[in-house]
Amino acid sequence: MTHSGPVSKSVVKAHFRNHVSPGKVDFFESAGIDFVIGDRQGPFIWDLAGGKKLINCHCNGGVFN
């Protein structure tokens, strides 16, 4: 797959739903959480759309599906 240009949140969520975990997408949507990680710098993460900024408190090195 070739990527050129910005990707929308809906495309990222669709890929995550299809290839990683549809249950996680369903849960976050049902909880009203609409945050897709975009830019990262130090402890900060920004939403893919650029409007929200959070502090990343992830503290372990594991990957969970």
N, C-alpha and C positions, 0 to 999 in steps of 0.2 A: 504494500500500500504506500502510495506517495502522498506526502503532506505538503501543501503549499498554502500559505496564508493562515489566518486565524481560524480556530475551530470553536464552534458554539457550545454552550453548556449542554444543550439538548443532544448534540452529536456525541459528546463525551459520555453522557449518561446512557445513551443508547448502546454505545460500545461496551461500557461497563456492564450493563444489564445482559447483553448478549454473550460476553466472553468471560466475565468474572463472577458476578453474583446478582442475579435478579432480585433476590430477597433483600439485599442491602439497599438497592435502589428503591424498592417498595417501602421499606421501613423509613428511610430518610424522607421520602416524599410524604408519607403518612404523618410523620412528625413535624412537617413543615420546614425541614432543613433543606435549603437550596444553595449549597456552597460547593463549588467545584474548584479544587486548588489550581491556581494559575501560577503566578510568579512567587518565588521564595527568595528571601534575603535574610541571613542570620536567623533569628528566632521568629521572624514574621512570615506569614503566608497571606496572599491576596487571592480573592475570588477571581475566577477566570474572566468574569465580566469587568473586573477592576474596581468594583464599588465597595467591597468589604475587605477589611484588614483584620487579621487575628494573630495572636501569639501562638505559635506551635508548641504545645506542651507534651508532645509525643516523647516518651522517655525510655522506650526499649528498642531493640534492634530487630525484632521479629517482624515477619510479614504474615498477616492472617487474611484468609478469604472468608 
